[in-house]
């Protein structure tokens, strides 16, 4: 009987050790591939602009992998990858005086601008996927797609996105948003 209890004890220790290793591995994977930096700012902007924090995290991860100094081949910069013409267009709408594009690398300002813009696009188009398509490919392209029956049946949603990059972008955002829903729940548990 004692031997059986000892074996059960060893088995339980083995299970606990295994679960601990899995948990540590998942934590390392999550923090490397799905980081959660600037979360206070993300939450504030989510509330202010009526967006879900997991969506904002998914956009940031997809756009820049949370690299505040990221610059794309097309010149989009910062966490949410905003191009200079968009930033200069947004700044006065947001009440930002004397805006200089170098400020786009400040995480709080970049997140605020990106959220303001995404919220504006969502209100304009009434559909998150269309708004995200416009965020990625530009409103001009999206407006043309919505008017083309090959891409839209109703002029409001897209049944097909002609740019593979934008189609892939929407898929990555959707996947990342689901993952960040979980990451944020775990983060809030240990806060």
VEXGUVEX-806202 format. One record per residue (C-alpha): x, y negated, z; residue in one letter. Coordinates in steps of 0.2 Angstrom, whole numbers, plus 5000, padded with zeros to 4 digits. Each point is the difference from the previous one (the first is absolute). Example, Ala and Ser with C-alpha at 12.3 -4.5 7.8 and 13.67 -1.06 7.14 Angstrom:
2
506250225039A;500649834997S;
% end
This chain:
191
500050005000X;501449885004X;500950044984X;498349964991X;499949835009X;501849964996X;499750044981X;498449895000X;501149865008X;501350024987X;498750004987X;499249845006X;501749915002X;500450054982X;498349934994X;500349845009X;501749994993X;499450034982X;498649875002X;501249885007X;501250024985X;498649994988X;499449845008X;501749925000X;500250054982X;498449924995X;500449845010X;501749994991X;499150034983X;498749875004X;501249875005X;501150024985X;498750024987X;498549915008X;500749875011X;498949885010X;501049845001X;499249835003X;498450085006X;499449865011X;500049884985X;499250134989X;498650025013X;499749825002X;499949984981X;498950154998X;498849915012X;500249834992X;499750064982X;498850145003X;501250144994X;500450175008X;501750005009X;500450174992X;499749924983X;501249865003X;501350135006X;499750114984X;500249854989X;501649945009X;500750185000X;499650024981X;500649834995X;501749995010X;500150145012X;500049875014X;501549924994X;499849815003X;501449964988X;499450104986X;500049924982X;499250094985X;500750004982X;498649884996X;500549885015X;498650055012X;500749975017X;499850055019X;499050135008X;498449984990X;501049964984X;499349834995X;500649914984X;500549825001X;498549934990X;498850095010X;500849945016X;500049824995X;498250024994X;499550085017X;500949885012X;498949844998X;498450115000X;500650075017X;500549825006X;501850035000X;500949844997X;501849984992X;500150194996X;501650064993X;500150174992X;501550055011X;498750005014X;499250164992X;501350105009X;499349965017X;499050155004X;498549915009X;499849884985X;500250134987X;498750125009X;498849855002X;500149954982X;499950184993X;498450035011X;499249834995X;500350044982X;499450185001X;498549955010X;499649864987X;500250144986X;498850115009X;498749875002X;500249954982X;499850184993X;498950085013X;501050164999X;501650045009X;500850114986X;499749864988X;500749875012X;501550115002X;500250024981X;500049814999X;501349995014X;501150114990X;499649964982X;499349835001X;498349934999X;500149964981X;500350184996X;498650065012X;498849884992X;500350074983X;499950185006X;498349965008X;499349934984X;500650154990X;498850155000X;501550124998X;500549955018X;498449945008X;498250064998X;499249865011X;501349854999X;500350025019X;500950165002X;501450094991X;499750174993X;501850014993X;501549895003X;501049984984X;501749965009X;500750165007X;501049905012X;498449925007X;499150175000X;501550075010X;500049855012X;498150035004X;500350185004X;501549965011X;499149875009X;498550125003X;501250145006X;501049885011X;498449925007X;499450175007X;501750045007X;500149835009X;498350025007X;500850155010X;501649915003X;499149855008X;498950115011X;501650085007X;500849835002X;498549945010X;500150155011X;501849965006X;499849825000X;
% end
